Amino acid sequence: MAEASQISFSYKEIAEVLIKKQGIHKGIWGLFIKFGIAASNVGPTDEDLKPAAIIPVLEIGLQKMEKVTSISVDAAIVNPKGARDTT
């Protein structure tokens, strides 16, 4: 079998890993992503430049949320108190 060159995770899987890393055991937590914005003129040649937006990801983190959604999980379920901490 060929070695994987790319592995992807769901939003919930990422939230779960971050919750465990931080040792959080209660509350509903979800992902947040902070974007930046910049602009530049880009193109294959100087005669074909076009204005473009560049949107880098500046931060990825957790934030408290009101309910479980497609980007959030309940820390009490995914990292119950007494579970082995990864930190």
PDB file of N, CA, C and O in Angstrom:
ATOM      1  N   MET A   1       0.847  -1.180   0.000  1.00  0.00           N
ATOM      2  CA  MET A   1       0.000   0.000   0.000  1.00  0.00           C
ATOM      3  C   MET A   1       0.891   1.241   0.000  1.00  0.00           C
ATOM      4  O   MET A   1       1.883   1.298   0.727  1.00  0.00           O
ATOM      5  N   ALA A   2       0.541   2.216  -0.802  1.00  0.00           N
ATOM      6  CA  ALA A   2       1.320   3.452  -0.906  1.00  0.00           C
ATOM      7  C   ALA A   2       1.215   4.260   0.381  1.00  0.00           C
ATOM      8  O   ALA A   2       0.187   4.252   1.058  1.00  0.00           O
ATOM      9  N   GLU A   3       2.306   4.960   0.704  1.00  0.00           N
ATOM     10  CA  GLU A   3       2.316   5.811   1.890  1.00  0.00           C
ATOM     11  C   GLU A   3       1.469   7.050   1.636  1.00  0.00           C
ATOM     12  O   GLU A   3       1.542   7.652   0.565  1.00  0.00           O
ATOM     13  N   ALA A   4       0.659   7.431   2.630  1.00  0.00           N
ATOM     14  CA  ALA A   4      -0.195   8.612   2.487  1.00  0.00           C
ATOM     15  C   ALA A   4       0.655   9.868   2.407  1.00  0.00           C
ATOM     16  O   ALA A   4       1.634  10.007   3.140  1.00  0.00           O
ATOM     17  N   SER A   5       0.290  10.774   1.529  1.00  0.00           N
ATOM     18  CA  SER A   5       1.000  12.046   1.422  1.00  0.00           C
ATOM     19  C   SER A   5       0.161  13.191   1.969  1.00  0.00           C
ATOM     20  O   SER A   5       0.624  14.329   2.048  1.00  0.00           O
ATOM     21  N   GLN A   6      -1.079  12.882   2.346  1.00  0.00           N
ATOM     22  CA  GLN A   6      -1.961  13.902   2.897  1.00  0.00           C
ATOM     23  C   GLN A   6      -2.961  13.216   3.818  1.00  0.00           C
ATOM     24  O   GLN A   6      -3.535  12.186   3.465  1.00  0.00           O
ATOM     25  N   ILE A   7      -3.166  13.789   4.993  1.00  0.00           N
ATOM     26  CA  ILE A   7      -4.137  13.261   5.954  1.00  0.00           C
ATOM     27  C   ILE A   7      -5.032  14.422   6.357  1.00  0.00           C
ATOM     28  O   ILE A   7      -4.537  15.486   6.728  1.00  0.00           O
ATOM     29  N   SER A   8      -6.336  14.229   6.289  1.00  0.00           N
ATOM     30  CA  SER A   8      -7.249  15.307   6.660  1.00  0.00           C
ATOM     31  C   SER A   8      -8.049  14.924   7.902  1.00  0.00           C
ATOM     32  O   SER A   8      -8.212  13.746   8.219  1.00  0.00           O
ATOM     33  N   PHE A   9      -8.541  15.946   8.593  1.00  0.00           N
ATOM     34  CA  PHE A   9      -9.310  15.771   9.815  1.00  0.00           C
ATOM     35  C   PHE A   9     -10.580  16.596   9.727  1.00  0.00           C
ATOM     36  O   PHE A   9     -10.610  17.634   9.066  1.00  0.00           O
ATOM     37  N   SER A  10     -11.624  16.136  10.390  1.00  0.00           N
ATOM     38  CA  SER A  10     -12.864  16.911  10.455  1.00  0.00           C
ATOM     39  C   SER A  10     -12.686  18.037  11.478  1.00  0.00           C
ATOM     40  O   SER A  10     -11.764  17.998  12.293  1.00  0.00           O
ATOM     41  N   TYR A  11     -13.554  19.021  11.435  1.00  0.00           N
ATOM     42  CA  TYR A  11     -13.525  20.104  12.409  1.00  0.00           C
ATOM     43  C   TYR A  11     -13.655  19.550  13.823  1.00  0.00           C
ATOM     44  O   TYR A  11     -12.953  19.986  14.736  1.00  0.00           O
ATOM     45  N   LYS A  12     -14.551  18.593  13.997  1.00  0.00           N
ATOM     46  CA  LYS A  12     -14.758  18.008  15.319  1.00  0.00           C
ATOM     47  C   LYS A  12     -13.508  17.279  15.807  1.00  0.00           C
ATOM     48  O   LYS A  12     -13.176  17.356  16.990  1.00  0.00           O
ATOM     49  N   GLU A  13     -12.822  16.586  14.933  1.00  0.00           N
ATOM     50  CA  GLU A  13     -11.591  15.892  15.330  1.00  0.00           C
ATOM     51  C   GLU A  13     -10.526  16.890  15.778  1.00  0.00           C
ATOM     52  O   GLU A  13      -9.819  16.646  16.755  1.00  0.00           O
ATOM     53  N   ILE A  14     -10.409  18.000  15.077  1.00  0.00           N
ATOM     54  CA  ILE A  14      -9.434  19.018  15.456  1.00  0.00           C
ATOM     55  C   ILE A  14      -9.800  19.632  16.801  1.00  0.00           C
ATOM     56  O   ILE A  14      -8.933  19.824  17.654  1.00  0.00           O
ATOM     57  N   ALA A  15     -11.088  19.943  16.994  1.00  0.00           N
ATOM     58  CA  ALA A  15     -11.534  20.492  18.276  1.00  0.00           C
ATOM     59  C   ALA A  15     -11.229  19.519  19.411  1.00  0.00           C
ATOM     60  O   ALA A  15     -10.773  19.934  20.476  1.00  0.00           O
ATOM     61  N   GLU A  16     -11.475  18.235  19.192  1.00  0.00           N
ATOM     62  CA  GLU A  16     -11.214  17.229  20.219  1.00  0.00           C
ATOM     63  C   GLU A  16      -9.729  17.187  20.597  1.00  0.00           C
ATOM     64  O   GLU A  16      -9.399  17.148  21.782  1.00  0.00           O
ATOM     65  N   VAL A  17      -8.855  17.195  19.630  1.00  0.00           N
ATOM     66  CA  VAL A  17      -7.410  17.168  19.899  1.00  0.00           C
ATOM     67  C   VAL A  17      -6.991  18.412  20.686  1.00  0.00           C
ATOM     68  O   VAL A  17      -6.219  18.307  21.639  1.00  0.00           O
ATOM     69  N   LEU A  18      -7.489  19.583  20.299  1.00  0.00           N
ATOM     70  CA  LEU A  18      -7.123  20.812  20.997  1.00  0.00           C
ATOM     71  C   LEU A  18      -7.658  20.824  22.426  1.00  0.00           C
ATOM     72  O   LEU A  18      -6.980  21.295  23.340  1.00  0.00           O
ATOM     73  N   ILE A  19      -8.861  20.312  22.620  1.00  0.00           N
ATOM     74  CA  ILE A  19      -9.443  20.211  23.965  1.00  0.00           C
ATOM     75  C   ILE A  19      -8.584  19.315  24.848  1.00  0.00           C
ATOM     76  O   ILE A  19      -8.295  19.664  25.993  1.00  0.00           O
ATOM     77  N   LYS A  20      -8.177  18.174  24.326  1.00  0.00           N
ATOM     78  CA  LYS A  20      -7.328  17.260  25.090  1.00  0.00           C
ATOM     79  C   LYS A  20      -5.972  17.891  25.375  1.00  0.00           C
ATOM     80  O   LYS A  20      -5.442  17.737  26.475  1.00  0.00           O
ATOM     81  N   LYS A  21      -5.406  18.595  24.409  1.00  0.00           N
ATOM     82  CA  LYS A  21      -4.104  19.254  24.579  1.00  0.00           C
ATOM     83  C   LYS A  21      -4.154  20.288  25.698  1.00  0.00           C
ATOM     84  O   LYS A  21      -3.185  20.450  26.439  1.00  0.00           O
ATOM     85  N   GLN A  22      -5.276  20.986  25.821  1.00  0.00           N
ATOM     86  CA  GLN A  22      -5.432  22.024  26.833  1.00  0.00           C
ATOM     87  C   GLN A  22      -5.948  21.484  28.169  1.00  0.00           C
ATOM     88  O   GLN A  22      -6.030  22.228  29.146  1.00  0.00           O
ATOM     89  N   GLY A  23      -6.297  20.196  28.218  1.00  0.00           N
ATOM     90  CA  GLY A  23      -6.795  19.605  29.462  1.00  0.00           C
ATOM     91  C   GLY A  23      -8.170  20.131  29.863  1.00  0.00           C
ATOM     92  O   GLY A  23      -8.470  20.249  31.051  1.00  0.00           O
ATOM     93  N   ILE A  24      -8.998  20.443  28.878  1.00  0.00           N
ATOM     94  CA  ILE A  24     -10.351  20.951  29.140  1.00  0.00           C
ATOM     95  C   ILE A  24     -11.290  19.770  29.328  1.00  0.00           C
ATOM     96  O   ILE A  24     -11.306  18.849  28.511  1.00  0.00           O
ATOM     97  N   HIS A  25     -12.081  19.794  30.414  1.00  0.00           N
ATOM     98  CA  HIS A  25     -12.969  18.671  30.723  1.00  0.00           C
ATOM     99  C   HIS A  25     -14.444  19.044  30.776  1.00  0.00           C
ATOM    100  O   HIS A  25     -15.288  18.171  30.978  1.00  0.00           O
ATOM    101  N   LYS A  26     -14.773  20.316  30.600  1.00  0.00           N
ATOM    102  CA  LYS A  26     -16.195  20.687  30.615  1.00  0.00           C
ATOM    103  C   LYS A  26     -16.448  21.845  29.675  1.00  0.00           C
ATOM    104  O   LYS A  26     -15.548  22.611  29.332  1.00  0.00           O
ATOM    105  N   GLY A  27     -17.700  21.946  29.272  1.00  0.00           N
ATOM    106  CA  GLY A  27     -18.113  23.015  28.377  1.00  0.00           C
ATOM    107  C   GLY A  27     -18.111  22.573  26.924  1.00  0.00           C
ATOM    108  O   GLY A  27     -17.487  21.579  26.550  1.00  0.00           O
ATOM    109  N   ILE A  28     -18.823  23.335  26.126  1.00  0.00           N
ATOM    110  CA  ILE A  28     -18.868  23.089  24.683  1.00  0.00           C
ATOM    111  C   ILE A  28     -17.887  24.055  24.037  1.00  0.00           C
ATOM    112  O   ILE A  28     -17.940  25.266  24.250  1.00  0.00           O
ATOM    113  N   TRP A  29     -16.996  23.486  23.247  1.00  0.00           N
ATOM    114  CA  TRP A  29     -15.927  24.252  22.614  1.00  0.00           C
ATOM    115  C   TRP A  29     -15.922  23.983  21.120  1.00  0.00           C
ATOM    116  O   TRP A  29     -16.145  22.856  20.678  1.00  0.00           O
ATOM    117  N   GLY A  30     -15.666  25.028  20.352  1.00  0.00           N
ATOM    118  CA  GLY A  30     -15.617  24.887  18.909  1.00  0.00           C
ATOM    119  C   GLY A  30     -14.414  25.605  18.331  1.00  0.00           C
ATOM    120  O   GLY A  30     -13.756  26.399  19.003  1.00  0.00           O
ATOM    121  N   LEU A  31     -14.149  25.312  17.094  1.00  0.00           N
ATOM    122  CA  LEU A  31     -13.012  25.917  16.402  1.00  0.00           C
ATOM    123  C   LEU A  31     -13.283  27.363  16.034  1.00  0.00           C
ATOM    124  O   LEU A  31     -14.412  27.745  15.725  1.00  0.00           O
ATOM    125  N   PHE A  32     -12.220  28.161  16.074  1.00  0.00           N
ATOM    126  CA  PHE A  32     -12.267  29.465  15.431  1.00  0.00           C
ATOM    127  C   PHE A  32     -11.010  29.604  14.590  1.00  0.00           C
ATOM    128  O   PHE A  32      -9.965  29.036  14.908  1.00  0.00           O
ATOM    129  N   ILE A  33     -11.126  30.354  13.532  1.00  0.00           N
ATOM    130  CA  ILE A  33      -9.991  30.637  12.661  1.00  0.00           C
ATOM    131  C   ILE A  33      -9.949  32.144  12.444  1.00  0.00           C
ATOM    132  O   ILE A  33     -10.944  32.759  12.060  1.00  0.00           O
ATOM    133  N   LYS A  34      -8.782  32.725  12.695  1.00  0.00           N
ATOM    134  CA  LYS A  34      -8.596  34.159  12.483  1.00  0.00           C
ATOM    135  C   LYS A  34      -7.861  34.345  11.160  1.00  0.00           C
ATOM    136  O   LYS A  34      -6.772  33.811  10.948  1.00  0.00           O
ATOM    137  N   PHE A  35      -8.493  35.122  10.277  1.00  0.00           N
ATOM    138  CA  PHE A  35      -7.923  35.391   8.969  1.00  0.00           C
ATOM    139  C   PHE A  35      -7.320  36.795   8.926  1.00  0.00           C
ATOM    140  O   PHE A  35      -7.751  37.688   9.656  1.00  0.00           O
ATOM    141  N   GLY A  36      -6.355  36.971   8.094  1.00  0.00           N
ATOM    142  CA  GLY A  36      -5.819  38.287   7.776  1.00  0.00           C
ATOM    143  C   GLY A  36      -6.198  38.603   6.347  1.00  0.00           C
ATOM    144  O   GLY A  36      -6.836  37.789   5.679  1.00  0.00           O
ATOM    145  N   ILE A  37      -5.819  39.767   5.873  1.00  0.00           N
ATOM    146  CA  ILE A  37      -6.057  40.091   4.470  1.00  0.00           C
ATOM    147  C   ILE A  37      -4.955  41.028   3.976  1.00  0.00           C
ATOM    148  O   ILE A  37      -4.520  41.938   4.681  1.00  0.00           O
ATOM    149  N   ALA A  38      -4.537  40.783   2.783  1.00  0.00           N
ATOM    150  CA  ALA A  38      -3.536  41.621   2.121  1.00  0.00           C
ATOM    151  C   ALA A  38      -3.893  41.657   0.644  1.00  0.00           C
ATOM    152  O   ALA A  38      -4.754  40.907   0.184  1.00  0.00           O
ATOM    153  N   ALA A  39      -3.242  42.513  -0.076  1.00  0.00           N
ATOM    154  CA  ALA A  39      -3.514  42.623  -1.518  1.00  0.00           C
ATOM    155  C   ALA A  39      -2.200  42.695  -2.281  1.00  0.00           C
ATOM    156  O   ALA A  39      -1.173  43.135  -1.764  1.00  0.00           O
ATOM    157  N   SER A  40      -2.269  42.253  -3.516  1.00  0.00           N
ATOM    158  CA  SER A  40      -1.099  42.302  -4.385  1.00  0.00           C
ATOM    159  C   SER A  40      -1.571  42.227  -5.828  1.00  0.00           C
ATOM    160  O   SER A  40      -2.702  41.828  -6.105  1.00  0.00           O
ATOM    161  N   ASN A  41      -0.712  42.608  -6.719  1.00  0.00           N
ATOM    162  CA  ASN A  41      -0.983  42.417  -8.144  1.00  0.00           C
ATOM    163  C   ASN A  41      -0.260  41.148  -8.566  1.00  0.00           C
ATOM    164  O   ASN A  41       0.951  41.027  -8.382  1.00  0.00           O
ATOM    165  N   VAL A  42      -1.003  40.205  -9.131  1.00  0.00           N
ATOM    166  CA  VAL A  42      -0.411  38.926  -9.504  1.00  0.00           C
ATOM    167  C   VAL A  42      -0.784  38.577 -10.940  1.00  0.00           C
ATOM    168  O   VAL A  42      -1.807  39.021 -11.463  1.00  0.00           O
ATOM    169  N   GLY A  43       0.062  37.778 -11.555  1.00  0.00           N
ATOM    170  CA  GLY A  43      -0.201  37.312 -12.905  1.00  0.00           C
ATOM    171  C   GLY A  43       1.016  36.616 -13.463  1.00  0.00           C
ATOM    172  O   GLY A  43       2.113  36.740 -12.919  1.00  0.00           O
ATOM    173  N   PRO A  44       0.830  35.881 -14.552  1.00  0.00           N
ATOM    174  CA  PRO A  44       1.942  35.139 -15.127  1.00  0.00           C
ATOM    175  C   PRO A  44       2.986  36.043 -15.794  1.00  0.00           C
ATOM    176  O   PRO A  44       4.155  35.672 -15.905  1.00  0.00           O
ATOM    177  N   THR A  45       2.561  37.215 -16.230  1.00  0.00           N
ATOM    178  CA  THR A  45       3.496  38.164 -16.857  1.00  0.00           C
ATOM    179  C   THR A  45       3.124  39.576 -16.411  1.00  0.00           C
ATOM    180  O   THR A  45       2.044  39.801 -15.866  1.00  0.00           O
ATOM    181  N   ASP A  46       4.030  40.520 -16.650  1.00  0.00           N
ATOM    182  CA  ASP A  46       3.748  41.920 -16.311  1.00  0.00           C
ATOM    183  C   ASP A  46       2.582  42.477 -17.109  1.00  0.00           C
ATOM    184  O   ASP A  46       1.911  43.407 -16.661  1.00  0.00           O
ATOM    185  N   GLU A  47       2.336  41.920 -18.283  1.00  0.00           N
ATOM    186  CA  GLU A  47       1.232  42.396 -19.118  1.00  0.00           C
ATOM    187  C   GLU A  47      -0.111  41.801 -18.717  1.00  0.00           C
ATOM    188  O   GLU A  47      -1.151  42.222 -19.224  1.00  0.00           O
ATOM    189  N   ASP A  48      -0.099  40.827 -17.813  1.00  0.00           N
ATOM    190  CA  ASP A  48      -1.342  40.163 -17.407  1.00  0.00           C
ATOM    191  C   ASP A  48      -1.521  40.206 -15.888  1.00  0.00           C
ATOM    192  O   ASP A  48      -2.000  39.238 -15.297  1.00  0.00           O
ATOM    193  N   LEU A  49      -1.141  41.318 -15.250  1.00  0.00           N
ATOM    194  CA  LEU A  49      -1.319  41.472 -13.809  1.00  0.00           C
ATOM    195  C   LEU A  49      -2.773  41.774 -13.480  1.00  0.00           C
ATOM    196  O   LEU A  49      -3.477  42.448 -14.232  1.00  0.00           O
ATOM    197  N   LYS A  50      -3.200  41.254 -12.334  1.00  0.00           N
ATOM    198  CA  LYS A  50      -4.555  41.514 -11.851  1.00  0.00           C
ATOM    199  C   LYS A  50      -4.486  41.743 -10.340  1.00  0.00           C
ATOM    200  O   LYS A  50      -3.699  41.091  -9.654  1.00  0.00           O
ATOM    201  N   PRO A  51      -5.309  42.670  -9.812  1.00  0.00           N
ATOM    202  CA  PRO A  51      -5.366  42.836  -8.360  1.00  0.00           C
ATOM    203  C   PRO A  51      -5.923  41.554  -7.729  1.00  0.00           C
ATOM    204  O   PRO A  51      -6.859  40.948  -8.249  1.00  0.00           O
ATOM    205  N   ALA A  52      -5.335  41.159  -6.608  1.00  0.00           N
ATOM    206  CA  ALA A  52      -5.786  39.934  -5.949  1.00  0.00           C
ATOM    207  C   ALA A  52      -5.742  40.104  -4.435  1.00  0.00           C
ATOM    208  O   ALA A  52      -4.940  40.873  -3.906  1.00  0.00           O
ATOM    209  N   ALA A  53      -6.597  39.390  -3.765  1.00  0.00           N
ATOM    210  CA  ALA A  53      -6.604  39.360  -2.300  1.00  0.00           C
ATOM    211  C   ALA A  53      -5.839  38.126  -1.832  1.00  0.00           C
ATOM    212  O   ALA A  53      -5.953  37.046  -2.412  1.00  0.00           O
ATOM    213  N   ILE A  54      -5.066  38.309  -0.783  1.00  0.00           N
ATOM    214  CA  ILE A  54      -4.342  37.209  -0.151  1.00  0.00           C
ATOM    215  C   ILE A  54      -4.902  37.102   1.261  1.00  0.00           C
ATOM    216  O   ILE A  54      -4.871  38.068   2.023  1.00  0.00           O
ATOM    217  N   ILE A  55      -5.413  35.925   1.605  1.00  0.00           N
ATOM    218  CA  ILE A  55      -6.078  35.756   2.894  1.00  0.00           C
ATOM    219  C   ILE A  55      -5.371  34.656   3.683  1.00  0.00           C
ATOM    220  O   ILE A  55      -5.728  33.484   3.565  1.00  0.00           O
ATOM    221  N   PRO A  56      -4.371  35.023   4.487  1.00  0.00           N
ATOM    222  CA  PRO A  56      -3.669  34.012   5.268  1.00  0.00           C
ATOM    223  C   PRO A  56      -4.457  33.618   6.521  1.00  0.00           C
ATOM    224  O   PRO A  56      -5.220  34.417   7.062  1.00  0.00           O
ATOM    225  N   VAL A  57      -4.263  32.392   6.968  1.00  0.00           N
ATOM    226  CA  VAL A  57      -4.789  31.950   8.258  1.00  0.00           C
ATOM    227  C   VAL A  57      -3.784  32.401   9.309  1.00  0.00           C
ATOM    228  O   VAL A  57      -2.625  31.989   9.272  1.00  0.00           O
ATOM    229  N   LEU A  58      -4.213  33.242  10.246  1.00  0.00           N
ATOM    230  CA  LEU A  58      -3.329  33.776  11.271  1.00  0.00           C
ATOM    231  C   LEU A  58      -3.318  32.923  12.539  1.00  0.00           C
ATOM    232  O   LEU A  58      -2.266  32.729  13.149  1.00  0.00           O
ATOM    233  N   GLU A  59      -4.479  32.418  12.934  1.00  0.00           N
ATOM    234  CA  GLU A  59      -4.598  31.620  14.154  1.00  0.00           C
ATOM    235  C   GLU A  59      -5.687  30.574  13.981  1.00  0.00           C
ATOM    236  O   GLU A  59      -6.657  30.779  13.252  1.00  0.00           O
ATOM    237  N   ILE A  60      -5.510  29.453  14.661  1.00  0.00           N
ATOM    238  CA  ILE A  60      -6.554  28.434  14.785  1.00  0.00           C
ATOM    239  C   ILE A  60      -6.664  28.146  16.269  1.00  0.00           C
ATOM    240  O   ILE A  60      -5.653  27.910  16.931  1.00  0.00           O
ATOM    241  N   GLY A  61      -7.869  28.161  16.799  1.00  0.00           N
ATOM    242  CA  GLY A  61      -8.024  27.953  18.233  1.00  0.00           C
ATOM    243  C   GLY A  61      -9.399  27.447  18.605  1.00  0.00           C
ATOM    244  O   GLY A  61     -10.193  27.036  17.759  1.00  0.00           O
ATOM    245  N   LEU A  62      -9.654  27.493  19.910  1.00  0.00           N
ATOM    246  CA  LEU A  62     -10.928  27.065  20.478  1.00  0.00           C
ATOM    247  C   LEU A  62     -11.661  28.261  21.059  1.00  0.00           C
ATOM    248  O   LEU A  62     -11.042  29.207  21.546  1.00  0.00           O
ATOM    249  N   GLN A  63     -12.981  28.210  21.002  1.00  0.00           N
ATOM    250  CA  GLN A  63     -13.799  29.205  21.685  1.00  0.00           C
ATOM    251  C   GLN A  63     -15.003  28.517  22.305  1.00  0.00           C
ATOM    252  O   GLN A  63     -15.502  27.522  21.779  1.00  0.00           O
ATOM    253  N   LYS A  64     -15.469  29.058  23.433  1.00  0.00           N
ATOM    254  CA  LYS A  64     -16.664  28.516  24.075  1.00  0.00           C
ATOM    255  C   LYS A  64     -17.857  28.742  23.151  1.00  0.00           C
ATOM    256  O   LYS A  64     -17.966  29.777  22.493  1.00  0.00           O
ATOM    257  N   MET A  65     -18.742  27.760  23.118  1.00  0.00           N
ATOM    258  CA  MET A  65     -19.930  27.862  22.281  1.00  0.00           C
ATOM    259  C   MET A  65     -21.152  27.463  23.105  1.00  0.00           C
ATOM    260  O   MET A  65     -21.031  26.841  24.160  1.00  0.00           O
ATOM    261  N   GLU A  66     -22.307  27.825  22.613  1.00  0.00           N
ATOM    262  CA  GLU A  66     -23.565  27.560  23.315  1.00  0.00           C
ATOM    263  C   GLU A  66     -24.079  26.134  23.129  1.00  0.00           C
ATOM    264  O   GLU A  66     -24.701  25.569  24.028  1.00  0.00           O
ATOM    265  N   LYS A  67     -23.815  25.557  21.956  1.00  0.00           N
ATOM    266  CA  LYS A  67     -24.346  24.227  21.677  1.00  0.00           C
ATOM    267  C   LYS A  67     -23.397  23.472  20.759  1.00  0.00           C
ATOM    268  O   LYS A  67     -22.535  24.062  20.109  1.00  0.00           O
ATOM    269  N   VAL A  68     -23.571  22.161  20.720  1.00  0.00           N
ATOM    270  CA  VAL A  68     -22.772  21.313  19.838  1.00  0.00           C
ATOM    271  C   VAL A  68     -23.242  21.547  18.407  1.00  0.00           C
ATOM    272  O   VAL A  68     -24.436  21.504  18.112  1.00  0.00           O
ATOM    273  N   THR A  69     -22.276  21.794  17.527  1.00  0.00           N
ATOM    274  CA  THR A  69     -22.568  22.038  16.113  1.00  0.00           C
ATOM    275  C   THR A  69     -21.605  21.212  15.264  1.00  0.00           C
ATOM    276  O   THR A  69     -20.936  20.312  15.773  1.00  0.00           O
ATOM    277  N   SER A  70     -21.540  21.515  13.999  1.00  0.00           N
ATOM    278  CA  SER A  70     -20.627  20.805  13.105  1.00  0.00           C
ATOM    279  C   SER A  70     -19.163  21.180  13.349  1.00  0.00           C
ATOM    280  O   SER A  70     -18.265  20.522  12.823  1.00  0.00           O
ATOM    281  N   ILE A  71     -18.909  22.235  14.144  1.00  0.00           N
ATOM    282  CA  ILE A  71     -17.533  22.640  14.445  1.00  0.00           C
ATOM    283  C   ILE A  71     -17.221  22.618  15.945  1.00  0.00           C
ATOM    284  O   ILE A  71     -16.166  23.090  16.367  1.00  0.00           O
ATOM    285  N   SER A  72     -18.136  22.071  16.746  1.00  0.00           N
ATOM    286  CA  SER A  72     -17.918  22.079  18.194  1.00  0.00           C
ATOM    287  C   SER A  72     -18.229  20.719  18.804  1.00  0.00           C
ATOM    288  O   SER A  72     -18.949  19.904  18.227  1.00  0.00           O
ATOM    289  N   VAL A  73     -17.662  20.498  19.994  1.00  0.00           N
ATOM    290  CA  VAL A  73     -17.875  19.253  20.733  1.00  0.00           C
ATOM    291  C   VAL A  73     -18.034  19.568  22.218  1.00  0.00           C
ATOM    292  O   VAL A  73     -17.659  20.645  22.683  1.00  0.00           O
ATOM    293  N   ASP A  74     -18.591  18.621  22.944  1.00  0.00           N
ATOM    294  CA  ASP A  74     -18.737  18.725  24.388  1.00  0.00           C
ATOM    295  C   ASP A  74     -17.494  18.119  25.028  1.00  0.00           C
ATOM    296  O   ASP A  74     -17.243  16.922  24.886  1.00  0.00           O
ATOM    297  N   ALA A  75     -16.716  18.937  25.732  1.00  0.00           N
ATOM    298  CA  ALA A  75     -15.466  18.476  26.337  1.00  0.00           C
ATOM    299  C   ALA A  75     -15.699  17.359  27.350  1.00  0.00           C
ATOM    300  O   ALA A  75     -14.847  16.485  27.507  1.00  0.00           O
ATOM    301  N   ALA A  76     -16.826  17.374  28.031  1.00  0.00           N
ATOM    302  CA  ALA A  76     -17.122  16.324  29.014  1.00  0.00           C
ATOM    303  C   ALA A  76     -17.269  14.957  28.352  1.00  0.00           C
ATOM    304  O   ALA A  76     -17.058  13.930  28.997  1.00  0.00           O
ATOM    305  N   ILE A  77     -17.622  14.939  27.088  1.00  0.00           N
ATOM    306  CA  ILE A  77     -17.778  13.676  26.357  1.00  0.00           C
ATOM    307  C   ILE A  77     -16.463  13.252  25.707  1.00  0.00           C
ATOM    308  O   ILE A  77     -16.065  12.092  25.812  1.00  0.00           O
ATOM    309  N   VAL A  78     -15.783  14.195  25.030  1.00  0.00           N
ATOM    310  CA  VAL A  78     -14.561  13.822  24.294  1.00  0.00           C
ATOM    311  C   VAL A  78     -13.323  13.754  25.193  1.00  0.00           C
ATOM    312  O   VAL A  78     -12.332  13.126  24.819  1.00  0.00           O
ATOM    313  N   ASN A  79     -13.362  14.393  26.380  1.00  0.00           N
ATOM    314  CA  ASN A  79     -12.225  14.371  27.293  1.00  0.00           C
ATOM    315  C   ASN A  79     -12.731  14.376  28.741  1.00  0.00           C
ATOM    316  O   ASN A  79     -12.524  15.343  29.474  1.00  0.00           O
ATOM    317  N   PRO A  80     -13.404  13.274  29.148  1.00  0.00           N
ATOM    318  CA  PRO A  80     -13.987  13.246  30.487  1.00  0.00           C
ATOM    319  C   PRO A  80     -12.925  13.385  31.586  1.00  0.00           C
ATOM    320  O   PRO A  80     -11.771  12.993  31.411  1.00  0.00           O
ATOM    321  N   LYS A  81     -13.343  13.946  32.710  1.00  0.00           N
ATOM    322  CA  LYS A  81     -12.459  14.087  33.871  1.00  0.00           C
ATOM    323  C   LYS A  81     -11.929  12.715  34.232  1.00  0.00           C
ATOM    324  O   LYS A  81     -12.683  11.743  34.274  1.00  0.00           O
ATOM    325  N   GLY A  82     -10.646  12.634  34.491  1.00  0.00           N
ATOM    326  CA  GLY A  82     -10.017  11.334  34.797  1.00  0.00           C
ATOM    327  C   GLY A  82      -9.419  10.674  33.583  1.00  0.00           C
ATOM    328  O   GLY A  82      -8.669   9.705  33.704  1.00  0.00           O
ATOM    329  N   ALA A  83      -9.750  11.197  32.386  1.00  0.00           N
ATOM    330  CA  ALA A  83      -9.131  10.666  31.169  1.00  0.00           C
ATOM    331  C   ALA A  83      -7.665  11.059  31.162  1.00  0.00           C
ATOM    332  O   ALA A  83      -7.301  12.103  31.702  1.00  0.00           O
ATOM    333  N   ARG A  84      -6.834  10.250  30.569  1.00  0.00           N
ATOM    334  CA  ARG A  84      -5.391  10.528  30.528  1.00  0.00           C
ATOM    335  C   ARG A  84      -5.138  11.815  29.739  1.00  0.00           C
ATOM    336  O   ARG A  84      -5.489  11.902  28.562  1.00  0.00           O
ATOM    337  N   ASP A  85      -4.524  12.821  30.393  1.00  0.00           N
ATOM    338  CA  ASP A  85      -4.183  14.074  29.723  1.00  0.00           C
ATOM    339  C   ASP A  85      -3.003  13.851  28.804  1.00  0.00           C
ATOM    340  O   ASP A  85      -2.116  13.053  29.104  1.00  0.00           O
ATOM    341  N   THR A  86      -2.990  14.564  27.672  1.00  0.00           N
ATOM    342  CA  THR A  86      -1.887  14.441  26.721  1.00  0.00           C
ATOM    343  C   THR A  86      -0.867  15.543  26.931  1.00  0.00           C
ATOM    344  O   THR A  86       0.120  15.612  26.198  1.00  0.00           O
ATOM    345  N   THR A  87      -1.082  16.415  27.924  1.00  0.00           N
ATOM    346  CA  THR A  87      -0.110  17.488  28.159  1.00  0.00           C
ATOM    347  C   THR A  87       0.857  17.117  29.244  1.00  0.00           C
ATOM    348  O   THR A  87       1.745  17.902  29.575  1.00  0.00           O
TER     349      THR A  87
END
